[in-house]
Amino acid sequence: MVTIRLARHGAKKEPFYRIVATDSRKPRDGRFIEILGTWNPVSKDKASAIQFKPERLKHWLSKGATPSETVSRLIKTSGALKAADASA
């Protein structure tokens, strides 16, 4: 089963997350299928803290990938699916 979730990167106390499509059985920071975006929670500029590839996000959701709770919240906050619909 494909899951869309966060993979942690960055330094100690300076987290930086990649939003990835991955097999749900893989470890959090393990191998992934594709990078779908990034999230920097410590960014001072909240507008650029969340970045998605909306067309790829829509692709994986249409294939049946399930987003984690946090990723679902980030998608709603950023309006990434609205951007994908506008470009289509």
N, C-alpha and C positions, 0 to 999 in steps of 0.2 A: 504494500500500500504506500502510495506516495504522499508525503506530508510536506507542507510549507511551514518552515520554522526558522528560528534564529540560530546562528552558529557564532559563538563568541570569539572575538579576536581582540587585539590591543594589549596594553600593558596592565599591570596590577593597578587597580583602582581607576583605570582609564578604559572602560569597556567600549568596544566598537563591535557592532553586530552585522553580519551578512544575513540577508534573508534568502534562504536557499530552498530548492526543491530537492528532497532526499527520500530515500527508503526509510520508513519508520523504524526499522530494526537497527539502523546504523547509529553509532554514537553521536552525541550532540555536535562535536567538532570534527566528525569523521568525513568520509567521502560523501560527495553530494552529486546530484545530477546537473544542476544549473544554478547560478547565482541570479536571483530575481531582483535584488536591491540591497540597500544598506540602511542602517539606522545608527546614528550617533547620539546616545541619550545625554551626553555631557556637553553637547554643542550649545554655544550661546545663541546661535542663530537657529531658532526653532523651525523656520521655513525650510531650510536646507538640511535639517537633521534626518529626515526620512526621504529616501529616494527609491523609487520603484521603476521597473521596466514594465509598464502597464500592459503592453501587448503580450508579453511572455507570462505575466501573472494571469491574465485572462485565459491564455492557452492552457496552463496547468490546471486552473480551476475547472475548465470545460472538460478536461480529461479525468476529473474525479479526485484531484488532489485535495486533501483536507488541511486547511490552515490551523495552526495552533491558536489558542485564545489570544495570546499577545499579538500575533501577526494579524488576526482578525481585527483587533482593536486598531492597529497601525494602519490597516487598509482603510477602515472607516474614517480615521482621523485625517489621513492624507488625501482621501478622495481619489485614490489610484484607479479604481474601476470606472469612475466617471470619466477620467482622462482617457481610458482605453476605449470607452464607448464613443467619445467625441472624435477620436482619431480614426475610428473604423468607418 
